[in-house]
Amino acid sequence: DDLITREQAAVIIARAANLETATDELNFTDSKAISSWAKNGMATAFKGGFISGYPDNSFKPQGNTTRAEAAVIIGKLLK
């Protein structure tokens, strides 16, 4: 019943979609807040188009994934 952070969601979707690992540097205003274990997964999910940042160029990696965000991510996975 725990909430899932945006960085956790990115890592899960990158693994579930079996995407090729990306090591690109993410240029969000809060990129330094991304946990070290999540960097490649986030870069992979971002490069794959599964997850994106916010209009203010932040990512909020420690923020909780909303239902709407999760629905969009799952919808993209099922395509």
PyMOL Python script that loads the backbone (N, CA, C, O; Angstrom):
from pymol import cmd

cmd.read_pdbstr("""\
ATOM      1  N   ASP A   1       0.805  -1.191   0.000  1.00  0.00           N
ATOM      2  CA  ASP A   1       0.000   0.000   0.000  1.00  0.00           C
ATOM      3  C   ASP A   1       0.852   1.261   0.000  1.00  0.00           C
ATOM      4  O   ASP A   1       0.311   2.365   0.054  1.00  0.00           O
ATOM      5  N   ASP A   2       2.163   1.124  -0.059  1.00  0.00           N
ATOM      6  CA  ASP A   2       3.034   2.290  -0.071  1.00  0.00           C
ATOM      7  C   ASP A   2       2.942   3.027  -1.399  1.00  0.00           C
ATOM      8  O   ASP A   2       2.630   2.438  -2.433  1.00  0.00           O
ATOM      9  N   LEU A   3       3.215   4.303  -1.353  1.00  0.00           N
ATOM     10  CA  LEU A   3       3.272   5.110  -2.564  1.00  0.00           C
ATOM     11  C   LEU A   3       4.585   4.812  -3.282  1.00  0.00           C
ATOM     12  O   LEU A   3       5.530   4.309  -2.674  1.00  0.00           O
ATOM     13  N   ILE A   4       4.640   5.119  -4.559  1.00  0.00           N
ATOM     14  CA  ILE A   4       5.837   4.879  -5.349  1.00  0.00           C
ATOM     15  C   ILE A   4       6.354   6.219  -5.875  1.00  0.00           C
ATOM     16  O   ILE A   4       5.580   7.042  -6.364  1.00  0.00           O
ATOM     17  N   THR A   5       7.654   6.428  -5.771  1.00  0.00           N
ATOM     18  CA  THR A   5       8.225   7.685  -6.242  1.00  0.00           C
ATOM     19  C   THR A   5       8.363   7.655  -7.762  1.00  0.00           C
ATOM     20  O   THR A   5       8.273   6.601  -8.392  1.00  0.00           O
ATOM     21  N   ARG A   6       8.581   8.825  -8.325  1.00  0.00           N
ATOM     22  CA  ARG A   6       8.739   8.922  -9.773  1.00  0.00           C
ATOM     23  C   ARG A   6      10.004   8.199 -10.235  1.00  0.00           C
ATOM     24  O   ARG A   6      10.013   7.606 -11.314  1.00  0.00           O
ATOM     25  N   GLU A   7      11.061   8.239  -9.442  1.00  0.00           N
ATOM     26  CA  GLU A   7      12.270   7.535  -9.847  1.00  0.00           C
ATOM     27  C   GLU A   7      12.070   6.019  -9.762  1.00  0.00           C
ATOM     28  O   GLU A   7      12.596   5.282 -10.596  1.00  0.00           O
ATOM     29  N   GLN A   8      11.319   5.549  -8.768  1.00  0.00           N
ATOM     30  CA  GLN A   8      11.021   4.121  -8.679  1.00  0.00           C
ATOM     31  C   GLN A   8      10.182   3.684  -9.881  1.00  0.00           C
ATOM     32  O   GLN A   8      10.435   2.630 -10.464  1.00  0.00           O
ATOM     33  N   ALA A   9       9.190   4.486 -10.249  1.00  0.00           N
ATOM     34  CA  ALA A   9       8.341   4.164 -11.397  1.00  0.00           C
ATOM     35  C   ALA A   9       9.167   4.096 -12.676  1.00  0.00           C
ATOM     36  O   ALA A   9       8.953   3.215 -13.510  1.00  0.00           O
ATOM     37  N   ALA A  10      10.109   5.020 -12.833  1.00  0.00           N
ATOM     38  CA  ALA A  10      10.950   5.037 -14.032  1.00  0.00           C
ATOM     39  C   ALA A  10      11.801   3.770 -14.128  1.00  0.00           C
ATOM     40  O   ALA A  10      11.922   3.176 -15.199  1.00  0.00           O
ATOM     41  N   VAL A  11      12.381   3.367 -13.014  1.00  0.00           N
ATOM     42  CA  VAL A  11      13.215   2.154 -13.007  1.00  0.00           C
ATOM     43  C   VAL A  11      12.364   0.922 -13.304  1.00  0.00           C
ATOM     44  O   VAL A  11      12.772   0.060 -14.082  1.00  0.00           O
ATOM     45  N   ILE A  12      11.196   0.835 -12.694  1.00  0.00           N
ATOM     46  CA  ILE A  12      10.309  -0.310 -12.924  1.00  0.00           C
ATOM     47  C   ILE A  12       9.894  -0.396 -14.383  1.00  0.00           C
ATOM     48  O   ILE A  12       9.928  -1.478 -14.970  1.00  0.00           O
ATOM     49  N   ILE A  13       9.507   0.718 -14.974  1.00  0.00           N
ATOM     50  CA  ILE A  13       9.038   0.693 -16.359  1.00  0.00           C
ATOM     51  C   ILE A  13      10.184   0.384 -17.315  1.00  0.00           C
ATOM     52  O   ILE A  13       9.983  -0.307 -18.314  1.00  0.00           O
ATOM     53  N   ALA A  14      11.372   0.879 -17.027  1.00  0.00           N
ATOM     54  CA  ALA A  14      12.533   0.576 -17.886  1.00  0.00           C
ATOM     55  C   ALA A  14      12.817  -0.926 -17.884  1.00  0.00           C
ATOM     56  O   ALA A  14      13.147  -1.508 -18.918  1.00  0.00           O
ATOM     57  N   ARG A  15      12.686  -1.536 -16.723  1.00  0.00           N
ATOM     58  CA  ARG A  15      12.914  -2.987 -16.612  1.00  0.00           C
ATOM     59  C   ARG A  15      11.766  -3.775 -17.245  1.00  0.00           C
ATOM     60  O   ARG A  15      11.998  -4.752 -17.957  1.00  0.00           O
ATOM     61  N   ALA A  16      10.533  -3.350 -16.984  1.00  0.00           N
ATOM     62  CA  ALA A  16       9.363  -4.066 -17.509  1.00  0.00           C
ATOM     63  C   ALA A  16       9.306  -4.010 -19.033  1.00  0.00           C
ATOM     64  O   ALA A  16       8.889  -4.973 -19.676  1.00  0.00           O
ATOM     65  N   ALA A  17       9.721  -2.896 -19.602  1.00  0.00           N
ATOM     66  CA  ALA A  17       9.700  -2.746 -21.059  1.00  0.00           C
ATOM     67  C   ALA A  17      10.929  -3.369 -21.705  1.00  0.00           C
ATOM     68  O   ALA A  17      11.032  -3.434 -22.930  1.00  0.00           O
ATOM     69  N   ASN A  18      11.863  -3.827 -20.870  1.00  0.00           N
ATOM     70  CA  ASN A  18      13.093  -4.458 -21.357  1.00  0.00           C
ATOM     71  C   ASN A  18      13.829  -3.533 -22.337  1.00  0.00           C
ATOM     72  O   ASN A  18      14.273  -3.960 -23.403  1.00  0.00           O
ATOM     73  N   LEU A  19      13.945  -2.269 -21.950  1.00  0.00           N
ATOM     74  CA  LEU A  19      14.590  -1.273 -22.793  1.00  0.00           C
ATOM     75  C   LEU A  19      16.106  -1.375 -22.690  1.00  0.00           C
ATOM     76  O   LEU A  19      16.650  -1.807 -21.674  1.00  0.00           O
ATOM     77  N   GLU A  20      16.771  -0.969 -23.757  1.00  0.00           N
ATOM     78  CA  GLU A  20      18.228  -0.916 -23.733  1.00  0.00           C
ATOM     79  C   GLU A  20      18.642   0.196 -22.772  1.00  0.00           C
ATOM     80  O   GLU A  20      18.127   1.311 -22.852  1.00  0.00           O
ATOM     81  N   THR A  21      19.558  -0.101 -21.880  1.00  0.00           N
ATOM     82  CA  THR A  21      19.959   0.850 -20.848  1.00  0.00           C
ATOM     83  C   THR A  21      20.597   2.090 -21.451  1.00  0.00           C
ATOM     84  O   THR A  21      21.508   2.004 -22.274  1.00  0.00           O
ATOM     85  N   ALA A  22      20.100   3.243 -21.028  1.00  0.00           N
ATOM     86  CA  ALA A  22      20.663   4.529 -21.437  1.00  0.00           C
ATOM     87  C   ALA A  22      21.497   5.081 -20.291  1.00  0.00           C
ATOM     88  O   ALA A  22      21.170   4.882 -19.122  1.00  0.00           O
ATOM     89  N   THR A  23      22.548   5.755 -20.625  1.00  0.00           N
ATOM     90  CA  THR A  23      23.399   6.366 -19.600  1.00  0.00           C
ATOM     91  C   THR A  23      23.469   7.877 -19.794  1.00  0.00           C
ATOM     92  O   THR A  23      24.342   8.538 -19.232  1.00  0.00           O
ATOM     93  N   ASP A  24      22.556   8.419 -20.585  1.00  0.00           N
ATOM     94  CA  ASP A  24      22.543   9.849 -20.866  1.00  0.00           C
ATOM     95  C   ASP A  24      22.381  10.641 -19.569  1.00  0.00           C
ATOM     96  O   ASP A  24      21.716  10.199 -18.632  1.00  0.00           O
ATOM     97  N   GLU A  25      22.989  11.796 -19.536  1.00  0.00           N
ATOM     98  CA  GLU A  25      22.828  12.706 -18.397  1.00  0.00           C
ATOM     99  C   GLU A  25      21.488  13.415 -18.532  1.00  0.00           C
ATOM    100  O   GLU A  25      21.179  13.955 -19.595  1.00  0.00           O
ATOM    101  N   LEU A  26      20.698  13.422 -17.481  1.00  0.00           N
ATOM    102  CA  LEU A  26      19.411  14.111 -17.493  1.00  0.00           C
ATOM    103  C   LEU A  26      19.613  15.557 -17.060  1.00  0.00           C
ATOM    104  O   LEU A  26      20.275  15.826 -16.058  1.00  0.00           O
ATOM    105  N   ASN A  27      19.046  16.472 -17.810  1.00  0.00           N
ATOM    106  CA  ASN A  27      19.262  17.901 -17.549  1.00  0.00           C
ATOM    107  C   ASN A  27      18.044  18.575 -16.940  1.00  0.00           C
ATOM    108  O   ASN A  27      17.595  19.611 -17.432  1.00  0.00           O
ATOM    109  N   PHE A  28      17.517  18.007 -15.895  1.00  0.00           N
ATOM    110  CA  PHE A  28      16.414  18.631 -15.175  1.00  0.00           C
ATOM    111  C   PHE A  28      17.004  19.527 -14.086  1.00  0.00           C
ATOM    112  O   PHE A  28      18.136  19.318 -13.649  1.00  0.00           O
ATOM    113  N   THR A  29      16.243  20.508 -13.661  1.00  0.00           N
ATOM    114  CA  THR A  29      16.741  21.431 -12.640  1.00  0.00           C
ATOM    115  C   THR A  29      17.031  20.720 -11.321  1.00  0.00           C
ATOM    116  O   THR A  29      17.825  21.203 -10.513  1.00  0.00           O
ATOM    117  N   ASP A  30      16.393  19.580 -11.105  1.00  0.00           N
ATOM    118  CA  ASP A  30      16.600  18.833  -9.863  1.00  0.00           C
ATOM    119  C   ASP A  30      17.259  17.471 -10.101  1.00  0.00           C
ATOM    120  O   ASP A  30      17.040  16.529  -9.339  1.00  0.00           O
ATOM    121  N   SER A  31      18.056  17.374 -11.148  1.00  0.00           N
ATOM    122  CA  SER A  31      18.727  16.106 -11.478  1.00  0.00           C
ATOM    123  C   SER A  31      19.613  15.589 -10.346  1.00  0.00           C
ATOM    124  O   SER A  31      19.803  14.381 -10.211  1.00  0.00           O
ATOM    125  N   LYS A  32      20.151  16.489  -9.537  1.00  0.00           N
ATOM    126  CA  LYS A  32      21.021  16.070  -8.430  1.00  0.00           C
ATOM    127  C   LYS A  32      20.245  15.328  -7.347  1.00  0.00           C
ATOM    128  O   LYS A  32      20.840  14.660  -6.502  1.00  0.00           O
ATOM    129  N   ALA A  33      18.929  15.443  -7.370  1.00  0.00           N
ATOM    130  CA  ALA A  33      18.089  14.756  -6.377  1.00  0.00           C
ATOM    131  C   ALA A  33      17.801  13.311  -6.766  1.00  0.00           C
ATOM    132  O   ALA A  33      17.215  12.564  -5.982  1.00  0.00           O
ATOM    133  N   ILE A  34      18.207  12.911  -7.967  1.00  0.00           N
ATOM    134  CA  ILE A  34      17.983  11.540  -8.416  1.00  0.00           C
ATOM    135  C   ILE A  34      18.941  10.607  -7.674  1.00  0.00           C
ATOM    136  O   ILE A  34      20.149  10.843  -7.650  1.00  0.00           O
ATOM    137  N   SER A  35      18.409   9.569  -7.082  1.00  0.00           N
ATOM    138  CA  SER A  35      19.241   8.591  -6.372  1.00  0.00           C
ATOM    139  C   SER A  35      20.186   7.914  -7.352  1.00  0.00           C
ATOM    140  O   SER A  35      19.835   7.694  -8.511  1.00  0.00           O
ATOM    141  N   SER A  36      21.376   7.586  -6.889  1.00  0.00           N
ATOM    142  CA  SER A  36      22.383   6.989  -7.775  1.00  0.00           C
ATOM    143  C   SER A  36      21.895   5.684  -8.400  1.00  0.00           C
ATOM    144  O   SER A  36      22.199   5.400  -9.558  1.00  0.00           O
ATOM    145  N   TRP A  37      21.142   4.891  -7.642  1.00  0.00           N
ATOM    146  CA  TRP A  37      20.659   3.609  -8.160  1.00  0.00           C
ATOM    147  C   TRP A  37      19.598   3.783  -9.245  1.00  0.00           C
ATOM    148  O   TRP A  37      19.320   2.843  -9.990  1.00  0.00           O
ATOM    149  N   ALA A  38      19.007   4.966  -9.343  1.00  0.00           N
ATOM    150  CA  ALA A  38      17.907   5.192 -10.283  1.00  0.00           C
ATOM    151  C   ALA A  38      18.324   5.939 -11.546  1.00  0.00           C
ATOM    152  O   ALA A  38      17.528   6.035 -12.480  1.00  0.00           O
ATOM    153  N   LYS A  39      19.535   6.466 -11.606  1.00  0.00           N
ATOM    154  CA  LYS A  39      19.942   7.320 -12.731  1.00  0.00           C
ATOM    155  C   LYS A  39      19.795   6.635 -14.081  1.00  0.00           C
ATOM    156  O   LYS A  39      19.180   7.198 -14.986  1.00  0.00           O
ATOM    157  N   ASN A  40      20.341   5.441 -14.239  1.00  0.00           N
ATOM    158  CA  ASN A  40      20.245   4.767 -15.542  1.00  0.00           C
ATOM    159  C   ASN A  40      18.812   4.400 -15.893  1.00  0.00           C
ATOM    160  O   ASN A  40      18.402   4.535 -17.046  1.00  0.00           O
ATOM    161  N   GLY A  41      18.054   3.941 -14.921  1.00  0.00           N
ATOM    162  CA  GLY A  41      16.656   3.595 -15.157  1.00  0.00           C
ATOM    163  C   GLY A  41      15.839   4.800 -15.558  1.00  0.00           C
ATOM    164  O   GLY A  41      14.975   4.712 -16.431  1.00  0.00           O
ATOM    165  N   MET A  42      16.110   5.931 -14.920  1.00  0.00           N
ATOM    166  CA  MET A  42      15.394   7.153 -15.278  1.00  0.00           C
ATOM    167  C   MET A  42      15.778   7.617 -16.671  1.00  0.00           C
ATOM    168  O   MET A  42      14.913   8.004 -17.456  1.00  0.00           O
ATOM    169  N   ALA A  43      17.063   7.581 -16.985  1.00  0.00           N
ATOM    170  CA  ALA A  43      17.513   7.979 -18.317  1.00  0.00           C
ATOM    171  C   ALA A  43      16.907   7.063 -19.378  1.00  0.00           C
ATOM    172  O   ALA A  43      16.537   7.520 -20.460  1.00  0.00           O
ATOM    173  N   THR A  44      16.808   5.790 -19.071  1.00  0.00           N
ATOM    174  CA  THR A  44      16.250   4.813 -20.004  1.00  0.00           C
ATOM    175  C   THR A  44      14.761   5.060 -20.231  1.00  0.00           C
ATOM    176  O   THR A  44      14.305   5.083 -21.374  1.00  0.00           O
ATOM    177  N   ALA A  45      14.007   5.244 -19.161  1.00  0.00           N
ATOM    178  CA  ALA A  45      12.568   5.494 -19.286  1.00  0.00           C
ATOM    179  C   ALA A  45      12.299   6.824 -19.980  1.00  0.00           C
ATOM    180  O   ALA A  45      11.355   6.938 -20.762  1.00  0.00           O
ATOM    181  N   PHE A  46      13.125   7.829 -19.696  1.00  0.00           N
ATOM    182  CA  PHE A  46      12.969   9.131 -20.336  1.00  0.00           C
ATOM    183  C   PHE A  46      13.270   9.035 -21.833  1.00  0.00           C
ATOM    184  O   PHE A  46      12.504   9.528 -22.661  1.00  0.00           O
ATOM    185  N   LYS A  47      14.378   8.403 -22.166  1.00  0.00           N
ATOM    186  CA  LYS A  47      14.764   8.243 -23.573  1.00  0.00           C
ATOM    187  C   LYS A  47      13.725   7.418 -24.329  1.00  0.00           C
ATOM    188  O   LYS A  47      13.477   7.664 -25.509  1.00  0.00           O
ATOM    189  N   GLY A  48      13.122   6.448 -23.660  1.00  0.00           N
ATOM    190  CA  GLY A  48      12.104   5.604 -24.280  1.00  0.00           C
ATOM    191  C   GLY A  48      10.751   6.280 -24.405  1.00  0.00           C
ATOM    192  O   GLY A  48       9.834   5.725 -25.010  1.00  0.00           O
ATOM    193  N   GLY A  49      10.613   7.480 -23.836  1.00  0.00           N
ATOM    194  CA  GLY A  49       9.370   8.229 -23.945  1.00  0.00           C
ATOM    195  C   GLY A  49       8.292   7.806 -22.968  1.00  0.00           C
ATOM    196  O   GLY A  49       7.127   8.170 -23.132  1.00  0.00           O
ATOM    197  N   PHE A  50       8.666   7.040 -21.950  1.00  0.00           N
ATOM    198  CA  PHE A  50       7.685   6.558 -20.973  1.00  0.00           C
ATOM    199  C   PHE A  50       7.398   7.568 -19.876  1.00  0.00           C
ATOM    200  O   PHE A  50       6.314   7.564 -19.292  1.00  0.00           O
ATOM    201  N   ILE A  51       8.347   8.418 -19.599  1.00  0.00           N
ATOM    202  CA  ILE A  51       8.201   9.372 -18.511  1.00  0.00           C
ATOM    203  C   ILE A  51       8.879  10.672 -18.933  1.00  0.00           C
ATOM    204  O   ILE A  51       9.854  10.665 -19.685  1.00  0.00           O
ATOM    205  N   SER A  52       8.353  11.773 -18.443  1.00  0.00           N
ATOM    206  CA  SER A  52       8.923  13.071 -18.807  1.00  0.00           C
ATOM    207  C   SER A  52       8.962  13.982 -17.588  1.00  0.00           C
ATOM    208  O   SER A  52       8.483  13.631 -16.510  1.00  0.00           O
ATOM    209  N   GLY A  53       9.538  15.147 -17.786  1.00  0.00           N
ATOM    210  CA  GLY A  53       9.622  16.126 -16.714  1.00  0.00           C
ATOM    211  C   GLY A  53       8.399  17.028 -16.707  1.00  0.00           C
ATOM    212  O   GLY A  53       7.449  16.837 -17.466  1.00  0.00           O
ATOM    213  N   TYR A  54       8.456  17.992 -15.844  1.00  0.00           N
ATOM    214  CA  TYR A  54       7.381  18.963 -15.697  1.00  0.00           C
ATOM    215  C   TYR A  54       7.699  20.212 -16.522  1.00  0.00           C
ATOM    216  O   TYR A  54       8.847  20.411 -16.917  1.00  0.00           O
ATOM    217  N   PRO A  55       6.697  21.052 -16.785  1.00  0.00           N
ATOM    218  CA  PRO A  55       6.921  22.263 -17.596  1.00  0.00           C
ATOM    219  C   PRO A  55       8.004  23.197 -17.044  1.00  0.00           C
ATOM    220  O   PRO A  55       8.602  23.955 -17.807  1.00  0.00           O
ATOM    221  N   ASP A  56       8.264  23.155 -15.741  1.00  0.00           N
ATOM    222  CA  ASP A  56       9.301  24.024 -15.169  1.00  0.00           C
ATOM    223  C   ASP A  56      10.695  23.406 -15.258  1.00  0.00           C
ATOM    224  O   ASP A  56      11.629  23.887 -14.616  1.00  0.00           O
ATOM    225  N   ASN A  57      10.841  22.339 -16.052  1.00  0.00           N
ATOM    226  CA  ASN A  57      12.088  21.615 -16.290  1.00  0.00           C
ATOM    227  C   ASN A  57      12.592  20.882 -15.044  1.00  0.00           C
ATOM    228  O   ASN A  57      13.791  20.647 -14.899  1.00  0.00           O
ATOM    229  N   SER A  58      11.679  20.527 -14.158  1.00  0.00           N
ATOM    230  CA  SER A  58      12.035  19.689 -13.016  1.00  0.00           C
ATOM    231  C   SER A  58      11.516  18.278 -13.279  1.00  0.00           C
ATOM    232  O   SER A  58      10.706  18.058 -14.180  1.00  0.00           O
ATOM    233  N   PHE A  59      11.987  17.341 -12.490  1.00  0.00           N
ATOM    234  CA  PHE A  59      11.521  15.966 -12.622  1.00  0.00           C
ATOM    235  C   PHE A  59      10.838  15.478 -11.351  1.00  0.00           C
ATOM    236  O   PHE A  59       9.968  14.610 -11.404  1.00  0.00           O
ATOM    237  N   LYS A  60      11.223  16.024 -10.235  1.00  0.00           N
ATOM    238  CA  LYS A  60      10.689  15.636  -8.927  1.00  0.00           C
ATOM    239  C   LYS A  60      10.836  14.131  -8.691  1.00  0.00           C
ATOM    240  O   LYS A  60       9.847  13.435  -8.465  1.00  0.00           O
ATOM    241  N   PRO A  61      12.085  13.630  -8.746  1.00  0.00           N
ATOM    242  CA  PRO A  61      12.319  12.190  -8.623  1.00  0.00           C
ATOM    243  C   PRO A  61      11.853  11.593  -7.307  1.00  0.00           C
ATOM    244  O   PRO A  61      11.482  10.420  -7.257  1.00  0.00           O
ATOM    245  N   GLN A  62      11.868  12.383  -6.240  1.00  0.00           N
ATOM    246  CA  GLN A  62      11.437  11.890  -4.938  1.00  0.00           C
ATOM    247  C   GLN A  62       9.944  12.090  -4.707  1.00  0.00           C
ATOM    248  O   GLN A  62       9.402  11.653  -3.692  1.00  0.00           O
ATOM    249  N   GLY A  63       9.277  12.760  -5.664  1.00  0.00           N
ATOM    250  CA  GLY A  63       7.841  12.976  -5.551  1.00  0.00           C
ATOM    251  C   GLY A  63       7.079  11.700  -5.856  1.00  0.00           C
ATOM    252  O   GLY A  63       7.583  10.822  -6.556  1.00  0.00           O
ATOM    253  N   ASN A  64       5.887  11.597  -5.342  1.00  0.00           N
ATOM    254  CA  ASN A  64       5.081  10.403  -5.585  1.00  0.00           C
ATOM    255  C   ASN A  64       4.471  10.431  -6.984  1.00  0.00           C
ATOM    256  O   ASN A  64       4.093  11.487  -7.491  1.00  0.00           O
ATOM    257  N   THR A  65       4.384   9.265  -7.589  1.00  0.00           N
ATOM    258  CA  THR A  65       3.739   9.123  -8.887  1.00  0.00           C
ATOM    259  C   THR A  65       2.233   9.211  -8.679  1.00  0.00           C
ATOM    260  O   THR A  65       1.672   8.518  -7.831  1.00  0.00           O
ATOM    261  N   THR A  66       1.589  10.064  -9.458  1.00  0.00           N
ATOM    262  CA  THR A  66       0.133  10.190  -9.339  1.00  0.00           C
ATOM    263  C   THR A  66      -0.549   9.063 -10.108  1.00  0.00           C
ATOM    264  O   THR A  66       0.084   8.380 -10.914  1.00  0.00           O
ATOM    265  N   ARG A  67      -1.808   8.879  -9.861  1.00  0.00           N
ATOM    266  CA  ARG A  67      -2.575   7.871 -10.613  1.00  0.00           C
ATOM    267  C   ARG A  67      -2.559   8.194 -12.096  1.00  0.00           C
ATOM    268  O   ARG A  67      -2.411   7.300 -12.929  1.00  0.00           O
ATOM    269  N   ALA A  68      -2.710   9.461 -12.424  1.00  0.00           N
ATOM    270  CA  ALA A  68      -2.718   9.869 -13.834  1.00  0.00           C
ATOM    271  C   ALA A  68      -1.377   9.558 -14.489  1.00  0.00           C
ATOM    272  O   ALA A  68      -1.341   9.055 -15.612  1.00  0.00           O
ATOM    273  N   GLU A  69      -0.280   9.851 -13.807  1.00  0.00           N
ATOM    274  CA  GLU A  69       1.040   9.553 -14.355  1.00  0.00           C
ATOM    275  C   GLU A  69       1.215   8.051 -14.546  1.00  0.00           C
ATOM    276  O   GLU A  69       1.725   7.612 -15.576  1.00  0.00           O
ATOM    277  N   ALA A  70       0.797   7.267 -13.563  1.00  0.00           N
ATOM    278  CA  ALA A  70       0.914   5.815 -13.652  1.00  0.00           C
ATOM    279  C   ALA A  70       0.071   5.285 -14.820  1.00  0.00           C
ATOM    280  O   ALA A  70       0.507   4.385 -15.538  1.00  0.00           O
ATOM    281  N   ALA A  71      -1.106   5.827 -15.007  1.00  0.00           N
ATOM    282  CA  ALA A  71      -1.974   5.392 -16.111  1.00  0.00           C
ATOM    283  C   ALA A  71      -1.319   5.667 -17.459  1.00  0.00           C
ATOM    284  O   ALA A  71      -1.367   4.827 -18.357  1.00  0.00           O
ATOM    285  N   VAL A  72      -0.712   6.833 -17.603  1.00  0.00           N
ATOM    286  CA  VAL A  72      -0.034   7.171 -18.861  1.00  0.00           C
ATOM    287  C   VAL A  72       1.145   6.238 -19.108  1.00  0.00           C
ATOM    288  O   VAL A  72       1.328   5.742 -20.220  1.00  0.00           O
ATOM    289  N   ILE A  73       1.935   6.002 -18.081  1.00  0.00           N
ATOM    290  CA  ILE A  73       3.092   5.112 -18.212  1.00  0.00           C
ATOM    291  C   ILE A  73       2.660   3.701 -18.597  1.00  0.00           C
ATOM    292  O   ILE A  73       3.245   3.100 -19.498  1.00  0.00           O
ATOM    293  N   ILE A  74       1.654   3.173 -17.932  1.00  0.00           N
ATOM    294  CA  ILE A  74       1.170   1.823 -18.232  1.00  0.00           C
ATOM    295  C   ILE A  74       0.565   1.768 -19.633  1.00  0.00           C
ATOM    296  O   ILE A  74       0.759   0.794 -20.361  1.00  0.00           O
ATOM    297  N   GLY A  75      -0.163   2.807 -20.001  1.00  0.00           N
ATOM    298  CA  GLY A  75      -0.734   2.866 -21.356  1.00  0.00           C
ATOM    299  C   GLY A  75       0.338   2.818 -22.421  1.00  0.00           C
ATOM    300  O   GLY A  75       0.177   2.138 -23.434  1.00  0.00           O
ATOM    301  N   LYS A  76       1.442   3.539 -22.202  1.00  0.00           N
ATOM    302  CA  LYS A  76       2.537   3.523 -23.170  1.00  0.00           C
ATOM    303  C   LYS A  76       3.201   2.150 -23.215  1.00  0.00           C
ATOM    304  O   LYS A  76       3.629   1.702 -24.279  1.00  0.00           O
ATOM    305  N   LEU A  77       3.288   1.491 -22.083  1.00  0.00           N
ATOM    306  CA  LEU A  77       3.889   0.158 -22.028  1.00  0.00           C
ATOM    307  C   LEU A  77       3.057  -0.851 -22.807  1.00  0.00           C
ATOM    308  O   LEU A  77       3.602  -1.745 -23.453  1.00  0.00           O
ATOM    309  N   LEU A  78       1.744  -0.708 -22.748  1.00  0.00           N
ATOM    310  CA  LEU A  78       0.848  -1.667 -23.402  1.00  0.00           C
ATOM    311  C   LEU A  78       0.709  -1.466 -24.900  1.00  0.00           C
ATOM    312  O   LEU A  78       0.144  -2.320 -25.584  1.00  0.00           O
ATOM    313  N   LYS A  79       1.211  -0.359 -25.423  1.00  0.00           N
ATOM    314  CA  LYS A  79       1.127  -0.097 -26.870  1.00  0.00           C
ATOM    315  C   LYS A  79       2.003  -1.014 -27.656  1.00  0.00           C
ATOM    316  O   LYS A  79       2.047  -0.924 -28.883  1.00  0.00           O
TER     317      LYS A  79
END
""", "prot")
cmd.dss("prot")
cmd.show_as("cartoon", "prot")
cmd.util.cbc("prot")
cmd.orient("prot")
